[in-house]
Amino acid sequence: METKSRTLEITVLSGEDLRIDNKSVKKNAYVIVSIDTFSYKATKIDAEGGSSPSWNDKLVMDMPMQTRFITLQVKCKVSGGDKTVGYARIPVTDFIGGYSPETCLQFLSYRLRDPKGLKNGIINVSVRVKEPIQACSSQAAAAGLGLGIPIDGRKDFGVVTGIPIWSGYTYPSNSLFR
């Protein structure tokens, strides 16, 4: 069974040093997470955090396999409407395709750029790709068995990975490594 998308769990944690027109944000900041022009979700508004808001909002979204970037847009509700504080583009390669398994929770921080392209604060997020249950073989899935190793006593299973280290070096006979 071929999967056309992955389920992405992105938690928008907090922001630091947010500004609008070179003045610290006072209140009402929120974040819009976009996977593409049709798929986006927003965090709740932090009414009291000022220039260092804390959202801790977990957003679960479908991410097509061909997605290359996720966009975070920090906005602020003001009396005249919504103002853009800044943007950050997260390359999907920052959390998929490295040495750690996709399903590992990863904490990431990005520099925000305002609409003029100037540095304008930092946004902190955590990202995890949730592995679908269909990842098991059809026989194991039919039997209700997972493939892999149980993690922390849970009933779902994970994959143990490692990085092989090969050495062509022969240790001397008086070496500690014989």
VMD Tcl script that builds the backbone (N, CA, C; Angstrom):
set m [mol new atoms 534]
animate dup $m
set s [atomselect $m all]
$s set {name element resname resid chain x y z} {
  {N N MET 1 A 0.842 -1.180 0.000}
  {CA C MET 1 A 0.000 0.000 0.000}
  {C C MET 1 A 0.888 1.244 0.000}
  {N N GLU 2 A 0.764 2.051 -1.040}
  {CA C GLU 2 A 1.598 3.245 -1.176}
  {C C GLU 2 A 0.934 4.429 -0.474}
  {N N THR 3 A 1.724 5.145 0.299}
  {CA C THR 3 A 1.210 6.293 1.031}
  {C C THR 3 A 1.483 7.555 0.230}
  {N N LYS 4 A 0.456 8.388 0.047}
  {CA C LYS 4 A 0.593 9.634 -0.695}
  {C C LYS 4 A 0.931 10.799 0.230}
  {N N SER 5 A 0.741 10.611 1.525}
  {CA C SER 5 A 1.056 11.678 2.475}
  {C C SER 5 A 1.463 11.078 3.810}
  {N N ARG 6 A 2.067 11.914 4.622}
  {CA C ARG 6 A 2.441 11.542 5.981}
  {C C ARG 6 A 1.653 12.423 6.925}
  {N N THR 7 A 1.454 11.949 8.145}
  {CA C THR 7 A 0.812 12.776 9.156}
  {C C THR 7 A 1.906 13.476 9.940}
  {N N LEU 8 A 1.843 14.800 9.940}
  {CA C LEU 8 A 2.840 15.623 10.610}
  {C C LEU 8 A 2.244 16.187 11.887}
  {N N GLU 9 A 2.996 16.058 12.961}
  {CA C GLU 9 A 2.600 16.619 14.250}
  {C C GLU 9 A 3.601 17.735 14.555}
  {N N ILE 10 A 3.145 18.977 14.453}
  {CA C ILE 10 A 4.023 20.112 14.716}
  {C C ILE 10 A 3.463 20.886 15.901}
  {N N THR 11 A 4.296 21.067 16.910}
  {CA C THR 11 A 3.886 21.824 18.092}
  {C C THR 11 A 4.596 23.165 18.044}
  {N N VAL 12 A 3.809 24.221 17.943}
  {CA C VAL 12 A 4.363 25.572 17.955}
  {C C VAL 12 A 4.536 25.933 19.421}
  {N N LEU 13 A 5.786 26.012 19.861}
  {CA C LEU 13 A 6.091 26.183 21.274}
  {C C LEU 13 A 6.063 27.643 21.712}
  {N N SER 14 A 6.944 28.461 21.149}
  {CA C SER 14 A 7.080 29.840 21.641}
  {C C SER 14 A 7.786 30.714 20.614}
  {N N GLY 15 A 7.796 32.012 20.923}
  {CA C GLY 15 A 8.520 32.978 20.110}
  {C C GLY 15 A 9.417 33.809 21.007}
  {N N GLU 16 A 10.398 34.461 20.400}
  {CA C GLU 16 A 11.326 35.304 21.155}
  {C C GLU 16 A 11.577 36.596 20.390}
  {N N ASP 17 A 11.568 37.718 21.095}
  {CA C ASP 17 A 11.925 39.022 20.547}
  {C C ASP 17 A 11.113 39.393 19.309}
  {N N LEU 18 A 9.784 39.209 19.380}
  {CA C LEU 18 A 8.921 39.545 18.254}
  {C C LEU 18 A 8.677 41.050 18.205}
  {N N ARG 19 A 8.730 41.609 16.976}
  {CA C ARG 19 A 8.572 43.051 16.803}
  {C C ARG 19 A 7.697 43.362 15.594}
  {N N ILE 20 A 7.009 44.495 15.668}
  {CA C ILE 20 A 6.287 45.053 14.528}
  {C C ILE 20 A 6.763 46.496 14.396}
  {N N ASP 21 A 7.251 46.855 13.216}
  {CA C ASP 21 A 7.783 48.202 12.962}
  {C C ASP 21 A 8.815 48.604 14.020}
  {N N ASN 22 A 9.689 47.673 14.349}
  {CA C ASN 22 A 10.786 47.870 15.312}
  {C C ASN 22 A 10.327 48.145 16.752}
  {N N LYS 23 A 9.066 47.817 17.070}
  {CA C LYS 23 A 8.552 47.939 18.433}
  {C C LYS 23 A 8.129 46.552 18.902}
  {N N SER 24 A 8.407 46.243 20.162}
  {CA C SER 24 A 8.047 44.929 20.704}
  {C C SER 24 A 6.551 44.681 20.605}
  {N N VAL 25 A 6.198 43.441 20.247}
  {CA C VAL 25 A 4.796 43.039 20.213}
  {C C VAL 25 A 4.269 43.080 21.645}
  {N N LYS 26 A 3.094 43.664 21.830}
  {CA C LYS 26 A 2.519 43.788 23.183}
  {C C LYS 26 A 1.687 42.559 23.564}
  {N N LYS 27 A 0.864 42.075 22.621}
  {CA C LYS 27 A -0.018 40.936 22.904}
  {C C LYS 27 A -0.650 40.438 21.611}
  {N N ASN 28 A -1.443 39.370 21.718}
  {CA C ASN 28 A -2.264 38.826 20.637}
  {C C ASN 28 A -1.498 38.249 19.443}
  {N N ALA 29 A -0.379 37.587 19.704}
  {CA C ALA 29 A 0.373 36.938 18.628}
  {C C ALA 29 A -0.158 35.514 18.413}
  {N N TYR 30 A -0.118 35.075 17.158}
  {CA C TYR 30 A -0.479 33.700 16.814}
  {C C TYR 30 A 0.318 33.280 15.594}
  {N N VAL 31 A 0.278 31.976 15.277}
  {CA C VAL 31 A 1.077 31.430 14.184}
  {C C VAL 31 A 0.179 30.648 13.232}
  {N N ILE 32 A 0.409 30.840 11.939}
  {CA C ILE 32 A -0.245 30.040 10.904}
  {C C ILE 32 A 0.807 29.108 10.324}
  {N N VAL 33 A 0.528 27.801 10.364}
  {CA C VAL 33 A 1.415 26.783 9.806}
  {C C VAL 33 A 0.817 26.345 8.475}
  {N N SER 34 A 1.599 26.498 7.385}
  {CA C SER 34 A 1.123 26.147 6.040}
  {C C SER 34 A 1.991 25.062 5.447}
  {N N ILE 35 A 1.335 24.026 4.946}
  {CA C ILE 35 A 2.055 22.986 4.218}
  {C C ILE 35 A 1.988 23.300 2.729}
  {N N ASP 36 A 0.872 23.805 2.291}
  {CA C ASP 36 A 0.714 24.328 0.932}
  {C C ASP 36 A -0.390 25.385 0.991}
  {N N THR 37 A -0.774 25.925 -0.158}
  {CA C THR 37 A -1.753 27.014 -0.142}
  {C C THR 37 A -3.133 26.582 0.332}
  {N N PHE 38 A -3.410 25.276 0.304}
  {CA C PHE 38 A -4.723 24.794 0.713}
  {C C PHE 38 A -4.738 24.152 2.091}
  {N N SER 39 A -3.571 23.862 2.625}
  {CA C SER 39 A -3.484 23.148 3.897}
  {C C SER 39 A -2.757 24.001 4.934}
  {N N TYR 40 A -3.523 24.575 5.859}
  {CA C TYR 40 A -2.923 25.388 6.917}
  {C C TYR 40 A -3.780 25.323 8.171}
  {N N LYS 41 A -3.130 25.580 9.299}
  {CA C LYS 41 A -3.816 25.632 10.591}
  {C C LYS 41 A -3.187 26.751 11.399}
  {N N ALA 42 A -3.948 27.276 12.364}
  {CA C ALA 42 A -3.445 28.371 13.198}
  {C C ALA 42 A -3.450 27.966 14.668}
  {N N THR 43 A -2.525 28.553 15.407}
  {CA C THR 43 A -2.474 28.351 16.852}
  {C C THR 43 A -3.511 29.247 17.507}
  {N N LYS 44 A -3.676 29.055 18.797}
  {CA C LYS 44 A -4.504 29.978 19.562}
  {C C LYS 44 A -3.724 31.292 19.702}
  {N N ILE 45 A -4.406 32.347 20.075}
  {CA C ILE 45 A -3.776 33.648 20.285}
  {C C ILE 45 A -3.215 33.703 21.695}
  {N N ASP 46 A -1.965 34.150 21.822}
  {CA C ASP 46 A -1.378 34.394 23.147}
  {C C ASP 46 A -1.657 35.853 23.476}
  {N N ALA 47 A -2.588 36.076 24.377}
  {CA C ALA 47 A -3.043 37.432 24.698}
  {C C ALA 47 A -2.122 38.160 25.671}
  {N N GLU 48 A -1.193 37.436 26.309}
  {CA C GLU 48 A -0.408 38.081 27.360}
  {C C GLU 48 A 1.103 37.963 27.192}
  {N N GLY 49 A 1.595 37.171 26.244}
  {CA C GLY 49 A 3.023 36.889 26.159}
  {C C GLY 49 A 3.886 38.011 25.630}
  {N N GLY 50 A 3.284 39.025 25.030}
  {CA C GLY 50 A 4.064 40.133 24.510}
  {C C GLY 50 A 5.039 39.689 23.429}
  {N N SER 51 A 6.295 40.152 23.513}
  {CA C SER 51 A 7.281 39.843 22.487}
  {C C SER 51 A 7.877 38.435 22.646}
  {N N SER 52 A 7.514 37.738 23.720}
  {CA C SER 52 A 7.953 36.350 23.928}
  {C C SER 52 A 6.740 35.462 24.226}
  {N N PRO 53 A 5.876 35.281 23.220}
  {CA C PRO 53 A 4.658 34.493 23.441}
  {C C PRO 53 A 4.946 33.010 23.609}
  {N N SER 54 A 4.007 32.325 24.252}
  {CA C SER 54 A 4.083 30.881 24.429}
  {C C SER 54 A 2.743 30.291 23.994}
  {N N TRP 55 A 2.768 29.445 22.979}
  {CA C TRP 55 A 1.530 28.837 22.488}
  {C C TRP 55 A 1.417 27.391 22.943}
  {N N ASN 56 A 2.450 26.609 22.753}
  {CA C ASN 56 A 2.436 25.183 23.058}
  {C C ASN 56 A 1.214 24.490 22.434}
  {N N ASP 57 A 0.940 24.842 21.200}
  {CA C ASP 57 A -0.194 24.299 20.447}
  {C C ASP 57 A 0.266 23.190 19.516}
  {N N LYS 58 A -0.314 21.982 19.666}
  {CA C LYS 58 A 0.007 20.854 18.797}
  {C C LYS 58 A -0.974 20.841 17.629}
  {N N LEU 59 A -0.441 20.911 16.426}
  {CA C LEU 59 A -1.241 20.887 15.208}
  {C C LEU 59 A -0.902 19.613 14.442}
  {N N VAL 60 A -1.915 18.848 14.062}
  {CA C VAL 60 A -1.717 17.615 13.310}
  {C C VAL 60 A -2.244 17.856 11.900}
  {N N MET 61 A -1.358 17.629 10.920}
  {CA C MET 61 A -1.703 17.935 9.532}
  {C C MET 61 A -1.207 16.829 8.611}
  {N N ASP 62 A -1.874 16.667 7.470}
  {CA C ASP 62 A -1.389 15.754 6.437}
  {C C ASP 62 A -0.365 16.489 5.596}
  {N N MET 63 A 0.765 15.842 5.362}
  {CA C MET 63 A 1.829 16.439 4.572}
  {C C MET 63 A 2.081 15.558 3.355}
  {N N PRO 64 A 1.768 16.059 2.137}
  {CA C PRO 64 A 2.031 15.266 0.934}
  {C C PRO 64 A 3.505 14.877 0.839}
  {N N MET 65 A 3.780 13.720 0.235}
  {CA C MET 65 A 5.149 13.202 0.139}
  {C C MET 65 A 6.083 14.157 -0.595}
  {N N GLN 66 A 5.561 14.948 -1.544}
  {CA C GLN 66 A 6.412 15.839 -2.333}
  {C C GLN 66 A 6.678 17.184 -1.659}
  {N N THR 67 A 6.172 17.401 -0.456}
  {CA C THR 67 A 6.366 18.674 0.251}
  {C C THR 67 A 7.845 18.897 0.522}
  {N N ARG 68 A 8.314 20.123 0.212}
  {CA C ARG 68 A 9.725 20.451 0.437}
  {C C ARG 68 A 9.910 21.426 1.585}
  {N N PHE 69 A 8.898 22.264 1.856}
  {CA C PHE 69 A 8.988 23.269 2.918}
  {C C PHE 69 A 7.670 23.369 3.664}
  {N N ILE 70 A 7.760 23.761 4.926}
  {CA C ILE 70 A 6.598 24.131 5.725}
  {C C ILE 70 A 6.815 25.590 6.107}
  {N N THR 71 A 5.778 26.399 5.995}
  {CA C THR 71 A 5.916 27.820 6.290}
  {C C THR 71 A 5.231 28.143 7.611}
  {N N LEU 72 A 5.946 28.882 8.451}
  {CA C LEU 72 A 5.388 29.403 9.699}
  {C C LEU 72 A 5.254 30.908 9.533}
  {N N GLN 73 A 4.071 31.419 9.753}
  {CA C GLN 73 A 3.827 32.857 9.648}
  {C C GLN 73 A 3.327 33.350 11.002}
  {N N VAL 74 A 4.098 34.214 11.643}
  {CA C VAL 74 A 3.698 34.774 12.926}
  {C C VAL 74 A 2.958 36.060 12.651}
  {N N LYS 75 A 1.759 36.165 13.229}
  {CA C LYS 75 A 0.918 37.351 13.034}
  {C C LYS 75 A 0.512 37.901 14.393}
  {N N CYS 76 A -0.015 39.095 14.376}
  {CA C CYS 76 A -0.458 39.747 15.601}
  {C C CYS 76 A -1.757 40.491 15.313}
  {N N LYS 77 A -2.762 40.258 16.152}
  {CA C LYS 77 A -4.032 40.987 16.015}
  {C C LYS 77 A -3.857 42.364 16.635}
  {N N VAL 78 A -4.123 43.389 15.829}
  {CA C VAL 78 A -4.063 44.776 16.301}
  {C C VAL 78 A -5.377 45.447 15.933}
  {N N SER 79 A -5.585 46.668 16.403}
  {CA C SER 79 A -6.871 47.349 16.200}
  {C C SER 79 A -7.229 47.500 14.719}
  {N N GLY 80 A -6.262 47.667 13.844}
  {CA C GLY 80 A -6.557 47.836 12.418}
  {C C GLY 80 A -6.631 46.531 11.650}
  {N N GLY 81 A -6.556 45.392 12.311}
  {CA C GLY 81 A -6.573 44.089 11.642}
  {C C GLY 81 A -5.401 43.246 12.103}
  {N N ASP 82 A -4.925 42.366 11.220}
  {CA C ASP 82 A -3.790 41.503 11.550}
  {C C ASP 82 A -2.533 42.020 10.870}
  {N N LYS 83 A -1.434 42.043 11.617}
  {CA C LYS 83 A -0.138 42.455 11.061}
  {C C LYS 83 A 0.789 41.254 11.060}
  {N N THR 84 A 1.595 41.142 10.023}
  {CA C THR 84 A 2.577 40.072 9.942}
  {C C THR 84 A 3.831 40.467 10.708}
  {N N VAL 85 A 4.225 39.602 11.640}
  {CA C VAL 85 A 5.454 39.804 12.403}
  {C C VAL 85 A 6.627 39.246 11.605}
  {N N GLY 86 A 6.490 38.006 11.130}
  {CA C GLY 86 A 7.569 37.397 10.367}
  {C C GLY 86 A 7.237 36.009 9.859}
  {N N TYR 87 A 8.122 35.510 9.002}
  {CA C TYR 87 A 7.982 34.204 8.373}
  {C C TYR 87 A 9.213 33.361 8.652}
  {N N ALA 88 A 9.019 32.056 8.636}
  {CA C ALA 88 A 10.135 31.106 8.636}
  {C C ALA 88 A 9.723 29.955 7.732}
  {N N ARG 89 A 10.647 29.500 6.905}
  {CA C ARG 89 A 10.401 28.327 6.054}
  {C C ARG 89 A 11.252 27.189 6.583}
  {N N ILE 90 A 10.599 26.086 6.925}
  {CA C ILE 90 A 11.298 24.912 7.449}
  {C C ILE 90 A 11.481 23.913 6.308}
  {N N PRO 91 A 12.715 23.621 5.944}
  {CA C PRO 91 A 12.926 22.553 4.953}
  {C C PRO 91 A 12.536 21.208 5.569}
  {N N VAL 92 A 11.786 20.417 4.840}
  {CA C VAL 92 A 11.364 19.104 5.330}
  {C C VAL 92 A 12.593 18.243 5.633}
  {N N THR 93 A 13.693 18.498 4.940}
  {CA C THR 93 A 14.920 17.728 5.188}
  {C C THR 93 A 15.492 17.999 6.578}
  {N N ASP 94 A 15.022 19.040 7.267}
  {CA C ASP 94 A 15.468 19.296 8.640}
  {C C ASP 94 A 14.960 18.237 9.617}
  {N N PHE 95 A 13.864 17.551 9.263}
  {CA C PHE 95 A 13.325 16.537 10.176}
  {C C PHE 95 A 13.036 15.201 9.506}
  {N N ILE 96 A 13.305 15.076 8.213}
  {CA C ILE 96 A 13.140 13.800 7.507}
  {C C ILE 96 A 14.412 13.543 6.708}
  {N N GLY 97 A 14.925 12.338 6.789}
  {CA C GLY 97 A 16.054 11.954 5.957}
  {C C GLY 97 A 17.405 12.074 6.623}
  {N N GLY 98 A 17.446 12.413 7.887}
  {CA C GLY 98 A 18.721 12.489 8.593}
  {C C GLY 98 A 19.066 11.159 9.230}
  {N N TYR 99 A 19.892 11.215 10.278}
  {CA C TYR 99 A 20.312 9.996 10.964}
  {C C TYR 99 A 19.272 9.486 11.955}
  {N N SER 100 A 18.397 10.349 12.443}
  {CA C SER 100 A 17.391 9.882 13.400}
  {C C SER 100 A 16.122 9.481 12.653}
  {N N PRO 101 A 15.387 8.526 13.171}
  {CA C PRO 101 A 14.146 8.087 12.517}
  {C C PRO 101 A 13.150 9.238 12.414}
  {N N GLU 102 A 12.352 9.210 11.350}
  {CA C GLU 102 A 11.355 10.254 11.113}
  {C C GLU 102 A 10.426 10.449 12.303}
  {N N THR 103 A 10.115 9.366 12.983}
  {CA C THR 103 A 9.118 9.440 14.041}
  {C C THR 103 A 9.660 9.992 15.351}
  {N N CYS 104 A 10.935 10.336 15.398}
  {CA C CYS 104 A 11.507 10.938 16.607}
  {C C CYS 104 A 11.051 12.387 16.722}
  {N N LEU 105 A 10.775 12.808 17.933}
  {CA C LEU 105 A 10.413 14.191 18.196}
  {C C LEU 105 A 11.675 15.041 18.102}
  {N N GLN 106 A 11.602 16.107 17.306}
  {CA C GLN 106 A 12.758 16.973 17.116}
  {C C GLN 106 A 12.392 18.407 17.472}
  {N N PHE 107 A 13.250 19.072 18.220}
  {CA C PHE 107 A 13.035 20.458 18.617}
  {C C PHE 107 A 13.875 21.346 17.715}
  {N N LEU 108 A 13.229 22.337 17.110}
  {CA C LEU 108 A 13.879 23.195 16.134}
  {C C LEU 108 A 13.572 24.664 16.430}
  {N N SER 109 A 14.524 25.539 16.142}
  {CA C SER 109 A 14.337 26.980 16.287}
  {C C SER 109 A 14.736 27.649 14.978}
  {N N TYR 110 A 13.962 28.648 14.573}
  {CA C TYR 110 A 14.208 29.329 13.310}
  {C C TYR 110 A 14.143 30.840 13.483}
  {N N ARG 111 A 14.988 31.520 12.737}
  {CA C ARG 111 A 14.978 32.975 12.681}
  {C C ARG 111 A 13.790 33.405 11.826}
  {N N LEU 112 A 13.022 34.354 12.340}
  {CA C LEU 112 A 11.912 34.927 11.580}
  {C C LEU 112 A 12.430 36.088 10.735}
  {N N ARG 113 A 11.829 36.267 9.578}
  {CA C ARG 113 A 12.110 37.408 8.714}
  {C C ARG 113 A 10.812 38.167 8.500}
  {N N ASP 114 A 10.871 39.500 8.671}
  {CA C ASP 114 A 9.670 40.303 8.476}
  {C C ASP 114 A 9.376 40.433 6.981}
  {N N PRO 115 A 8.240 41.078 6.589}
  {CA C PRO 115 A 7.913 41.190 5.163}
  {C C PRO 115 A 8.994 41.884 4.322}
  {N N LYS 116 A 9.870 42.653 4.944}
  {CA C LYS 116 A 10.966 43.315 4.217}
  {C C LYS 116 A 12.203 42.420 4.132}
  {N N GLY 117 A 12.175 41.279 4.798}
  {CA C GLY 117 A 13.297 40.358 4.782}
  {C C GLY 117 A 14.293 40.564 5.912}
  {N N LEU 118 A 13.971 41.451 6.852}
  {CA C LEU 118 A 14.871 41.728 7.968}
  {C C LEU 118 A 14.632 40.747 9.116}
  {N N LYS 119 A 15.695 40.467 9.892}
  {CA C LYS 119 A 15.574 39.575 11.045}
  {C C LYS 119 A 14.559 40.145 12.025}
  {N N ASN 120 A 13.701 39.266 12.530}
  {CA C ASN 120 A 12.636 39.742 13.404}
  {C C ASN 120 A 12.181 38.681 14.395}
  {N N GLY 121 A 13.070 38.212 15.240}
  {CA C GLY 121 A 12.697 37.266 16.276}
  {C C GLY 121 A 12.990 35.833 15.902}
  {N N ILE 122 A 12.571 34.949 16.797}
  {CA C ILE 122 A 12.821 33.512 16.667}
  {C C ILE 122 A 11.542 32.774 16.996}
  {N N ILE 123 A 11.337 31.646 16.320}
  {CA C ILE 123 A 10.206 30.782 16.648}
  {C C ILE 123 A 10.747 29.386 16.983}
  {N N ASN 124 A 10.175 28.785 18.029}
  {CA C ASN 124 A 10.595 27.463 18.510}
  {C C ASN 124 A 9.451 26.473 18.289}
  {N N VAL 125 A 9.775 25.341 17.677}
  {CA C VAL 125 A 8.764 24.322 17.382}
  {C C VAL 125 A 9.325 22.937 17.687}
  {N N SER 126 A 8.433 21.972 17.801}
  {CA C SER 126 A 8.838 20.570 17.784}
  {C C SER 126 A 8.073 19.912 16.645}
  {N N VAL 127 A 8.724 18.938 15.996}
  {CA C VAL 127 A 8.143 18.294 14.822}
  {C C VAL 127 A 8.338 16.797 14.940}
  {N N ARG 128 A 7.302 16.078 14.539}
  {CA C ARG 128 A 7.392 14.618 14.492}
  {C C ARG 128 A 6.487 14.123 13.385}
  {N N VAL 129 A 6.985 13.170 12.609}
  {CA C VAL 129 A 6.161 12.511 11.599}
  {C C VAL 129 A 5.544 11.307 12.278}
  {N N LYS 130 A 4.225 11.236 12.267}
  {CA C LYS 130 A 3.546 10.086 12.883}
  {C C LYS 130 A 3.461 8.980 11.842}
  {N N GLU 131 A 3.994 7.827 12.210}
  {CA C GLU 131 A 4.015 6.702 11.291}
  {C C GLU 131 A 2.639 6.041 11.252}
  {N N PRO 132 A 2.084 5.845 10.050}
  {CA C PRO 132 A 0.771 5.184 9.971}
  {C C PRO 132 A 0.870 3.708 10.349}
  {N N ILE 133 A -0.224 3.156 10.857}
  {CA C ILE 133 A -0.266 1.748 11.266}
  {C C ILE 133 A -0.037 0.831 10.072}
  {N N GLN 134 A -0.394 1.285 8.861}
  {CA C GLN 134 A -0.208 0.465 7.664}
  {C C GLN 134 A 1.260 0.192 7.365}
  {N N ALA 135 A 2.185 0.736 8.154}
  {CA C ALA 135 A 3.610 0.496 7.932}
  {C C ALA 135 A 3.985 -0.960 8.208}
  {N N CYS 136 A 3.144 -1.703 8.953}
  {CA C CYS 136 A 3.407 -3.115 9.231}
  {C C CYS 136 A 3.067 -3.945 8.003}
  {N N SER 137 A 3.598 -5.150 7.937}
  {CA C SER 137 A 3.244 -6.043 6.834}
  {C C SER 137 A 1.767 -6.395 6.942}
  {N N SER 138 A 1.170 -6.768 5.840}
  {CA C SER 138 A -0.262 -7.051 5.837}
  {C C SER 138 A -0.620 -8.223 6.745}
  {N N GLN 139 A 0.255 -9.263 6.800}
  {CA C GLN 139 A -0.035 -10.403 7.671}
  {C C GLN 139 A 0.039 -9.986 9.141}
  {N N ALA 140 A 1.040 -9.195 9.499}
  {CA C ALA 140 A 1.189 -8.764 10.885}
  {C C ALA 140 A 0.049 -7.832 11.273}
  {N N ALA 141 A -0.337 -6.962 10.350}
  {CA C ALA 141 A -1.427 -6.038 10.645}
  {C C ALA 141 A -2.732 -6.805 10.839}
  {N N ALA 142 A -2.943 -7.823 9.985}
  {CA C ALA 142 A -4.166 -8.625 10.109}
  {C C ALA 142 A -4.195 -9.370 11.434}
  {N N ALA 143 A -3.025 -9.778 11.905}
  {CA C ALA 143 A -2.944 -10.505 13.174}
  {C C ALA 143 A -2.919 -9.561 14.373}
  {N N GLY 144 A -2.849 -8.258 14.098}
  {CA C GLY 144 A -2.814 -7.288 15.195}
  {C C GLY 144 A -1.443 -7.162 15.822}
  {N N LEU 145 A -0.414 -7.592 15.110}
  {CA C LEU 145 A 0.947 -7.525 15.636}
  {C C LEU 145 A 1.702 -6.369 15.000}
  {N N GLY 146 A 2.547 -5.732 15.759}
  {CA C GLY 146 A 3.409 -4.690 15.208}
  {C C GLY 146 A 4.752 -5.277 14.865}
  {N N LEU 147 A 5.465 -4.573 14.010}
  {CA C LEU 147 A 6.825 -4.977 13.694}
  {C C LEU 147 A 7.750 -4.004 14.383}
  {N N GLY 148 A 8.815 -4.463 14.936}
  {CA C GLY 148 A 9.755 -3.565 15.589}
  {C C GLY 148 A 9.886 -3.912 17.056}
  {N N ILE 149 A 10.240 -2.924 17.840}
  {CA C ILE 149 A 10.509 -3.117 19.259}
  {C C ILE 149 A 9.588 -2.214 20.067}
  {N N PRO 150 A 8.922 -2.727 21.113}
  {CA C PRO 150 A 8.055 -1.869 21.913}
  {C C PRO 150 A 8.862 -0.742 22.568}
  {N N ILE 151 A 8.274 0.431 22.613}
  {CA C ILE 151 A 8.943 1.591 23.193}
  {C C ILE 151 A 8.251 1.959 24.498}
  {N N ASP 152 A 8.992 2.053 25.579}
  {CA C ASP 152 A 8.475 2.494 26.875}
  {C C ASP 152 A 7.240 1.714 27.323}
  {N N GLY 153 A 7.164 0.438 27.004}
  {CA C GLY 153 A 6.055 -0.383 27.452}
  {C C GLY 153 A 4.747 -0.134 26.719}
  {N N ARG 154 A 4.766 0.731 25.685}
  {CA C ARG 154 A 3.533 1.002 24.931}
  {C C ARG 154 A 3.240 -0.171 24.007}
  {N N LYS 155 A 2.019 -0.218 23.504}
  {CA C LYS 155 A 1.650 -1.304 22.610}
  {C C LYS 155 A 2.053 -1.026 21.168}
  {N N ASP 156 A 2.315 0.266 20.822}
  {CA C ASP 156 A 2.787 0.539 19.473}
  {C C ASP 156 A 4.282 0.236 19.399}
  {N N PHE 157 A 4.810 0.113 18.213}
  {CA C PHE 157 A 6.174 -0.324 18.034}
  {C C PHE 157 A 6.994 0.736 17.317}
  {N N GLY 158 A 8.269 0.737 17.551}
  {CA C GLY 158 A 9.175 1.655 16.889}
  {C C GLY 158 A 10.272 0.875 16.206}
  {N N VAL 159 A 11.170 1.579 15.598}
  {CA C VAL 159 A 12.263 0.961 14.882}
  {C C VAL 159 A 13.557 1.383 15.547}
  {N N VAL 160 A 14.427 0.427 15.782}
  {CA C VAL 160 A 15.730 0.738 16.351}
  {C C VAL 160 A 16.673 0.988 15.191}
  {N N THR 161 A 17.377 2.108 15.244}
  {CA C THR 161 A 18.327 2.409 14.187}
  {C C THR 161 A 19.695 2.635 14.790}
  {N N GLY 162 A 20.684 2.554 13.988}
  {CA C GLY 162 A 22.048 2.827 14.416}
  {C C GLY 162 A 22.873 3.202 13.218}
  {N N ILE 163 A 24.028 3.734 13.455}
  {CA C ILE 163 A 24.931 4.091 12.375}
  {C C ILE 163 A 26.112 3.135 12.447}
  {N N PRO 164 A 26.285 2.291 11.420}
  {CA C PRO 164 A 27.403 1.347 11.471}
  {C C PRO 164 A 28.727 2.096 11.353}
  {N N ILE 165 A 29.682 1.683 12.120}
  {CA C ILE 165 A 31.010 2.277 12.059}
  {C C ILE 165 A 31.971 1.173 11.651}
  {N N TRP 166 A 32.574 1.326 10.489}
  {CA C TRP 166 A 33.481 0.319 9.958}
  {C C TRP 166 A 34.898 0.838 10.103}
  {N N SER 167 A 35.773 -0.043 10.413}
  {CA C SER 167 A 37.167 0.348 10.544}
  {C C SER 167 A 38.049 -0.686 9.880}
  {N N GLY 168 A 38.960 -0.217 9.046}
  {CA C GLY 168 A 39.911 -1.111 8.427}
  {C C GLY 168 A 41.216 -1.126 9.212}
  {N N TYR 169 A 41.216 -0.423 10.328}
  {CA C TYR 169 A 42.425 -0.287 11.127}
  {C C TYR 169 A 42.648 -1.544 11.952}
  {N N THR 170 A 43.868 -2.074 11.940}
  {CA C THR 170 A 44.230 -3.219 12.766}
  {C C THR 170 A 44.952 -2.692 13.990}
  {N N TYR 171 A 44.445 -3.035 15.156}
  {CA C TYR 171 A 45.029 -2.535 16.396}
  {C C TYR 171 A 46.314 -3.284 16.724}
  {N N PRO 172 A 47.330 -2.605 17.253}
  {CA C PRO 172 A 48.581 -3.273 17.646}
  {C C PRO 172 A 48.305 -4.324 18.727}
  {N N SER 173 A 49.179 -5.299 18.824}
  {CA C SER 173 A 48.968 -6.378 19.767}
  {C C SER 173 A 48.968 -5.917 21.219}
  {N N ASN 174 A 49.571 -4.782 21.519}
  {CA C ASN 174 A 49.567 -4.293 22.895}
  {C C ASN 174 A 48.445 -3.278 23.127}
  {N N SER 175 A 47.517 -3.210 22.210}
  {CA C SER 175 A 46.419 -2.240 22.293}
  {C C SER 175 A 45.372 -2.668 23.316}
  {N N LEU 176 A 44.682 -1.680 23.841}
  {CA C LEU 176 A 43.561 -1.955 24.757}
  {C C LEU 176 A 42.352 -2.511 24.025}
  {N N PHE 177 A 42.339 -2.382 22.688}
  {CA C PHE 177 A 41.170 -2.751 21.912}
  {C C PHE 177 A 41.267 -4.127 21.258}
  {N N ARG 178 A 42.106 -5.014 21.770}
  {CA C ARG 178 A 42.207 -6.320 21.134}
  {C C ARG 178 A 41.059 -7.178 21.507}
}
mol reanalyze $m
mol bondsrecalc $m
mol representation Tube
mol addrep $m
